[in-house]
Amino acid sequence: QVQLQESGGGLVQPGASLSLSCVVSGGTTSTYTMGWFRQAPGKEREFVANITRRGSYIYYEDSVKGRFTISRDNAKNTVYLQMNSLKPEDTAVYYCAAKQTDFYYAARVREYDYWGQGTQVTVSS
């Protein structure tokens, strides 16, 4: 019933920016802690950032701190990931995820209940 749909991925040069969006259907964004994960070919899905229900707590993986910003607009059932100063190492499929139980730090894949299909982000010269 609950569906997540990511958008905004694309091919950009190093140093460029992209804005990802995740729209929640069949539920309300305010019900969940929301997270962004990414997965590169041959690698495990890894944590990028999460934000709690009212946006009171936000956590980032160390490699994206100062470059990425997670935010949410519960009235629009949407979560965002603003990505600046992109590096080739950021190349991956980016996934939006929803966690029913609210917690300030949720960095493990198994903690999340719903997942989107992912959107490809490629950073290359």
Salt bridges, closest charged atoms under 4 A:
GLU46 OE2 - ARG38 NE 2.76
ASP62 OD1 - LYS65 NZ 3.16
ASP90 OD1 - ARG38 NH1 2.87
ASP90 OD2 - ARG67 NH1 2.75
GLU111 OE2 - ARG108 NE 3.27
